Amino acid sequence: MPVSDEDSSTKIEIELRQPAIAALLAWLIPGAGHFYQRRYFKAAVFAVCVLGCYFFGLSIGDGHVVYASWTRDDPRWQFVFQAGVGLPAMPALIQSRRVMHKQEPLIADVLAPPRQPVFPKTHDHLASWHLKLGANFELGTLYTMIAGLLNILAIYDAYAGPLVPAPPPGDPKKDPDEPPGPDPVKS
C-alpha cells in the first residue's frame, strides 16, 4: 500500500511491506518493523531512541522500575505502558510468575516484583527500593513508560506509514488523483 506526499512538483512513494507484520516486528523489537520495510534510517532512529530511553530508565531505577504485578496491594499499572517496548519488557512477566509462585527470580531482582506482601505505609521490599533509589525510582519508571509510549507511535508508523497532512480546504493545489468536480456557481 503506497503512501504518497505531495510537495508542489515532487511526489514521494513509500512501499509499506506487509503492514501487519511490520507492526508486530516494531512491537517485538523497536525499529525492526521499519527495518523490515527497508526504511533503515527510521529503524535506527526508533531503535536508538526507544531502547536508549528504556534502558536508561531501567538503569537509573537499578532494574527495579519495570515489573508486572497485579496484586490488590501493588497494582503495577505502569507496566501496561512499559510493555509497549516489546520483548525487552517481557522478562518481567516471567519474573512476576516466579515470585508469585514463591520461587526465586531468575536474574536477581531485575525486572522482578517486590517480595509479597506489599502493605501501604509499611517498610516492606517495595519501600526499601523507594528509600534506596529516591526520586530515581519514579524517574526510571517515567523513562520506561515514555519509551513504551514512543514505541507505540513507531508501531503506528510502521503499520500506516508517515502522517501526511491533508491540504486545507479551498487550497488551489488540488490532488491530481481526485476527479474534477463541478465548478462552483458564481453569483
C-alpha positions in Angstrom: 0.0 0.0 0.0 1.9 3.0 -1.2 1.7 6.3 0.7 2.4 9.5 -1.1 3.2 13.0 -0.1 3.0 15.9 -2.5 5.3 18.8 -2.2 4.5 21.1 -5.2 6.1 19.1 -8.0 7.6 16.1 -6.1 5.8 13.0 -5.2 7.2 10.6 -2.6 6.1 7.0 -2.8 6.7 4.7 0.2 6.0 1.0 -0.2 4.8 -0.4 3.1 5.6 -4.1 3.0 3.0 -6.2 4.9 1.9 -3.5 7.4 0.6 -6.0 10.0 3.9 -7.9 10.0 5.8 -4.7 10.2 3.7 -3.5 13.2 4.3 -6.8 15.0 8.1 -6.6 14.4 8.1 -3.0 15.5 6.5 -4.1 18.8 8.8 -7.1 19.4 12.0 -5.1 18.8 11.8 -1.4 18.4 13.0 -0.4 14.9 12.6 -3.9 13.4 9.3 -3.1 11.6 10.9 -0.2 9.8 14.0 -2.3 9.0 11.7 -4.9 7.5 10.1 -2.2 5.4 13.6 -1.1 4.3 13.2 2.3 6.0 16.7 2.0 7.6 17.1 5.5 8.9 13.8 5.4 10.7 14.6 2.0 12.0 17.9 3.2 13.5 16.3 6.4 15.0 13.4 4.4 16.6 15.7 1.7 17.9 18.2 4.1 19.5 15.5 6.5 20.9 13.1 3.8 22.3 15.7 1.4 23.6 18.0 4.1 24.8 15.2 5.7 26.8 14.0 2.3 28.1 17.4 1.1 29.2 18.4 4.5 30.7 15.3 4.4 32.8 15.9 0.8 33.8 19.5 1.5 34.8 18.7 4.6 36.9 16.0 2.6 38.6 18.5 -0.2 39.4 16.5 -2.7 37.4 13.5 -2.4 39.8 11.2 0.0 37.9 9.9 -2.4 35.3 7.9 -5.2 36.9 4.5 -6.8 36.4 2.3 -7.1 39.5 -1.4 -7.3 39.6 -1.9 -7.9 43.3 -4.5 -5.9 45.2 -1.9 -4.0 47.3 0.5 -3.4 44.4 -1.3 -3.0 41.0 1.5 -2.0 38.7 -0.5 -0.2 36.0 2.7 1.4 34.7 3.7 -2.0 33.2 1.0 -1.7 30.6 2.8 1.3 29.1 6.3 -0.2 29.7 5.2 -3.3 27.8 4.9 -1.1 24.7 8.6 -1.6 24.3 8.0 -5.2 23.4 10.4 -8.1 24.1 12.8 -6.1 26.4 10.0 -5.8 28.9 8.7 -9.3 28.7 11.1 -11.0 31.2 9.2 -9.0 33.8 6.2 -11.4 33.2 8.4 -14.4 33.8 10.0 -12.9 36.9 6.5 -12.0 38.2 5.2 -15.5 37.7 8.2 -17.0 39.6 7.8 -14.6 42.5 4.1 -15.2 42.8 4.7 -18.9 42.9 7.3 -18.4 45.8 10.3 -19.2 43.5 13.5 -17.1 43.3 13.7 -14.7 40.4 16.0 -15.8 37.6 18.1 -12.6 37.3 18.4 -11.5 40.9 15.7 -8.8 41.5 16.0 -7.3 38.0 12.5 -6.9 36.4 11.0 -8.8 39.4 8.2 -7.5 41.5 8.9 -6.8 45.2 8.5 -9.6 47.6 5.0 -10.1 48.8 3.0 -9.0 50.7 3.2 -5.3 49.9 1.4 -3.2 52.5 0.8 0.5 52.1 2.6 2.8 54.6 4.9 0.0 55.9 8.6 -0.7 55.4 8.4 -3.7 53.0 10.5 -4.7 50.0 9.0 -2.0 47.7 9.5 0.7 50.4 13.2 -0.3 50.6 13.5 0.3 46.8 12.0 3.7 47.2 14.2 4.5 50.1 17.4 3.3 48.3 16.6 5.0 44.9 14.8 8.1 46.0 13.5 10.1 43.0 15.3 7.8 40.6 12.6 5.1 41.2 10.0 7.5 39.8 12.2 8.9 37.1 13.2 5.4 35.9 9.5 4.4 35.8 8.7 7.5 33.8 11.5 7.0 31.3 10.5 3.4 30.7 6.8 4.4 30.3 7.8 7.1 27.8 9.8 4.5 25.9 6.8 2.2 25.6 4.5 5.0 24.5 7.1 6.2 22.0 7.3 2.7 20.5 3.5 2.6 20.2 3.8 5.7 17.9 6.6 3.9 16.0 4.3 0.8 15.6 1.6 3.0 14.2 4.1 4.5 11.7 5.2 1.0 10.6 1.6 0.0 10.1 0.1 3.1 8.5 3.1 4.9 7.1 4.1 8.5 7.8 1.5 11.0 8.6 0.8 13.3 5.7 -1.3 16.4 6.4 -4.2 17.0 4.1 -4.3 20.2 2.2 -6.5 22.9 3.7 -10.0 23.3 2.2 -10.0 25.6 -0.8 -6.3 25.1 -1.4 -5.5 25.9 -5.1 -3.2 22.9 -5.2 -5.6 20.0 -5.8 -4.8 16.4 -5.7 -4.2 15.2 -9.3 -5.7 11.8 -8.4 -9.0 13.5 -7.4 -11.7 13.5 -10.1 -12.6 17.0 -11.2 -15.8 18.3 -9.5 -18.3 20.8 -10.8 -17.3 24.4 -10.9 -18.7 26.5 -8.1 -21.7 28.6 -9.1 -20.9 32.3 -9.3 -23.4 34.8 -8.1 
